[in-house]
Amino acid sequence: MREIAAPREREASSNYINRDLSWLEFNWRVLQEAQDAETPLLERAKFLAIVASNLDEFMSVRVAGIKDQIKAGYIKKDFTGYTPAGLFKRIMKRSAKMVSEQYKSYRDVSRQLAKEGIIFTDYEDLNISQRKAMDIYFHDIVFPVLTPMAVDQSRPFPLVHTQAVYLAVVLMKEGDDPEEEPYFAIVQVPSNLARCIEVPARSNSKKHEFVLLEDLIEHHIKTLFSGYTPISVHGFRLTRNADLTLNEEGAEDLLEEIEKELRRRRWGAPVRLEVQKGIHAYALTQLMDEFEVTDNSIEIDGPLDLSFLMKLAFSLKGYDNLKYKPIEPVYPSELLEVEDIFGKLKQQDVLLYHPYESFDAVTDFVVQAAYDADVLAIKMTLYRVSGNSPLIQALARAAESGKQVTVVVELKARFDEERNIAWARKLEQSGCHVVYGLVGLKTHAKITLVVRQEPDGLRRYVHVGTGNYNDSTAKLYTDIGLFTSDPIIGEDASALFNEVTGYSAPHNWKAFGVAPTVMKDRLFEKIRREAQHAVEGRPARIIAKLNSLSNQEMIDELYEASKAGVKIELIVRGVCCLRPGVEGLSENISVISIVDRFLEHSRIIYFENGGENEMYLSSADWMTRNLTKRIELTCPVFDQDLRKILMRILELSLGDNVKARMLQPNGMYARVINEAPPLRSQFEAMKIKVWKKKSHT
């Protein structure tokens, strides 16, 4: 199992690890999955695509923000000890090394795929019949879509779209002196055509050969420039600032304001320029002068934008041996063959663990509510929804049948803004009350409330989740959902929607911890309570499973609890700014990260509480934005059997010695190695039917 030689230098001597450098360490761990020979080959290709997509978002948002600070002359150090300029240099050094490793891995994966009959080939290596087929494809499909764009005194540099692949073409006019200054043009590689074009198979061959679209265009580039001779054709790709800057206070219509900002995103400031290795010096000068990214350009030894590997890996048929074995999510046993979900939830709470248990149970809950004559109202938050969500259809059906349907749609969910605008309009047309949340705050809580008229009065049914109401990502992310008819949780759920949709005085939350008002303080109280238990000799332990931990106040509270003797075990998939294992500061804190087949996404918090343990689900990570700038939710799990299931999930993660990496005091990660039998937590979780049943016996 090969490890990537990530930079091993220590972080600044701060008590904290820098957030952006910690994120780069996370992407290194994703890259390690692509390099792991134990990972199925097409899954390795998918991990390479994920590394590329992750880095794109990081550059377009995080690095873009750092560049804005540098441009504004901001020189103050952050709490981890970095100035924007110093951090930018460190990021670029590490990310350049990461990209180099990424393309080494790409070449290795490509060689291995070729052995399996999946070949990325050059046009020149095709036989005559294959070339003829590709020529026809180019002239019939590709050529009509292409637009060559010359750059000269009369034609200024055209708009270059963010993260699109282009060809930089250096030309000489036929008959001109070769010593004269060449001509320059660019051609966009159409993003609406397949990037990987499958070539007709050779006779008596079962191999699948592919030509990249940009290579096909390059071979036929002369057809776009008659009378000129191409001297050089190389790819380039620009990443622009993609962070939206909204004037919510002055926006009469938030939906229109976001649409306007999405259009502006096309003209965002250049952040990163990727160029193909060997690019002509004249072309590079033209690009650098236009985009002014001399401090953030990178030469790529291979195809630009490896995210195309994701689609290839998903679409290839007949290569199941090169993929993980498909899993069939089980329908939750508690709801199996139950015709009346509400009747069942009257009797007991139900916990769901995705993707091992089917998201269909959540869909069925909303669909039954939509068709149930006794349901008076449905209220729901939507942050990221799939392309063809059955939930949207069910909500629309409920509104059309006369039910009160309120949907809080988060229009500012980054990179899902356009999709959410479309759903918002569809829901409004169906008669739903669509609310866009509160000014300045993203609504990130995941909650559904169903109000039902029953013989003994109104009853509230609630679903609270750690993940989005997205049936597609529910097959790829690990998340927890809770169904309950507990009256205390139901009362808090109603209060939460009233605060978001109307004018309402701060509620005295009985069950929920809600950000940005009380969640952080309540978490601090519980952490301090554990510290007091430790000082007084009572059982004291905290386990928190999160995506990210970067809030300085939260880290300081955990440091204090560690110094008081509290055992703190953190399972943090991504960014972690806490430095564990430092004598006198955090020697009682351990941090592990698990990167595996599924994206670890659930947030679970456990407090030992002197033997009276408490367990919570949350939509929030322990980041400043979650605790202070978003509407987030922490919900207790009251049922003892369900708490046992959650503890089993935490124990599996803590016991993982196959895919877990442990954070070291120097900010780097090392694989967990011990003498225990191999335990791969995500694979062990597939036995959920067995250990879920045991928790009830």
HUFENQUI-V494128 format. One record per backbone hydrogen bond with DSSP energy under -0.5 kcal/mol. NH is the residue of the N-H (numbers start at 0). CO is the residue of the C=O. Records with the same first field share a line. If there is no record, write none. Layout:
# HUFENQUI-V494128
NH=CO  CO
This chain:
# HUFENQUI-V494128
5=3
10=665
16=576
21=17
22=18
23=19
24=20
25=21
26=22
27=23
28=24
29=25
30=26
31=27
32=28
33=29
34=30
35=31
36=34
38=35
41=321
42=321
43=39
44=40
45=41
46=42
47=43
48=44
49=45
50=46
51=47
52=48
53=49
54=50
55=51
56=52
57=53
58=54
59=55
60=56
61=56  57
62=57
63=58
64=60
65=61
66=62
67=63
68=64
69=65
70=66
71=67
72=69
73=68
77=81
80=77
86=82
87=83
88=84
89=85
90=86
91=87
92=88
93=89
94=90
95=91
96=92
97=93
98=94
99=95
100=96
101=97
102=98
103=99
104=100
105=101
106=102
107=103
108=104
109=105
110=106
111=107
112=108
113=109
114=110
115=111  112
116=113
117=112
118=116  207
120=118  209
124=121
125=122
130=126
131=127
132=128
133=129
134=130
135=131
136=132
137=133
138=134
139=135
140=136
141=136
142=137
144=141
145=141  142
148=185
149=147
150=183
151=149  154
160=158
162=237
163=160
165=235
166=186
167=233
168=166  184
169=167  231
170=182
171=228
173=226
175=172
179=176
182=170
183=150
184=168
185=148
186=166
187=146
188=164
189=187
192=189
196=194  210
197=195
198=208
204=201
207=116
208=198  206
209=118
210=196
212=194
214=211
215=211
216=212
217=213
218=214
219=215
220=217
222=219
223=220
224=221
227=224
228=171
229=227
230=169
231=169
233=167
235=165
236=273
237=163
238=271
239=237
240=268
241=59
242=59
245=243
247=245
250=246  247
251=249
256=252
257=253
258=254
259=255
260=256
261=257
262=258
263=259
264=260
265=261  262
266=263
267=264
270=238
271=238
272=295
273=236
274=297
275=234
276=299
278=275
283=279
284=280
285=281
286=282
287=283
288=284
289=285
290=286
291=287
295=292
297=272
299=274
300=298
301=299
307=304
308=305
309=306
310=306
311=307
312=308
313=309
314=310
315=311
321=318
322=319
328=326
329=355
334=331
335=331  332
337=334
338=336
340=338
343=339
344=340
345=341
346=342  343
347=343
349=482
351=480
353=351  478
356=352
357=329
360=357
361=358
362=358
363=359
364=360
365=361
366=362
367=363
368=364
369=365
370=366
371=367
374=371
375=450
376=450
377=403
378=448
379=405
380=446
381=407
388=385
392=388
393=389
394=390
395=391
396=392
397=393
398=394
399=395
400=396
401=398
402=397
403=375
404=402
405=377  403
406=432
407=379
408=406  434
409=381  407
410=408
412=409
413=411
415=412
419=415
420=416
421=417
422=418
423=419
424=420
425=421
426=422
427=423
428=424
429=425
430=427
431=426
432=404
433=431
434=406  432
440=437
441=628
443=441  630
444=630
446=444
447=462
448=378
449=460
450=376
451=449  458
452=373
453=451  456
456=453
458=451
460=449
461=483
462=447
463=481
464=445
465=479
469=467
473=469
474=471
475=472
476=472
477=598
478=353  476
480=351
481=463
482=349
483=461
489=485
490=486
491=487
492=488
493=489
494=490
495=491
496=492
497=493
498=494
499=495
500=496
501=497
503=501
508=506
512=633
513=511
514=631
517=513
518=513
521=517
522=518
523=519
524=520
525=521
526=522
527=523
528=524
529=525
530=526
531=527
532=528
533=529
534=530
535=531
536=533
537=532
541=566
542=605
543=568
544=603
545=543  570
548=574
549=621
550=621
554=550
555=551
556=552
557=553
558=554
559=555
560=556
561=557
562=558
563=559
564=560  561
565=560
566=539
567=565  587
568=541  566
569=567  589
570=543
571=569  591
572=545  570
573=546
576=548
578=14
579=577
580=585  588
582=580
584=581
585=581
586=581
588=585
589=567
591=569
592=660
594=592  658
595=597
598=475
599=597
600=477
601=477
603=544  601
604=615
605=542
606=613
607=540
609=538
610=607
611=608
612=610
613=606
615=604
616=634
617=602
618=632
619=632
621=547
622=620
626=622
627=623
628=624
630=441
631=514  629
633=512
634=616
636=614
637=635
642=638
643=639
644=640
645=641
646=642
647=643
648=644
649=645
650=646
651=647
652=648
653=649
654=650
655=651  652
656=678
657=678
660=592
661=669
662=590
663=667
666=663
669=661
671=659
672=670
680=678
682=679
683=679
684=680
685=682
686=683
687=684
689=686
690=686
691=687
692=688
693=689
694=690
695=691  692
696=693
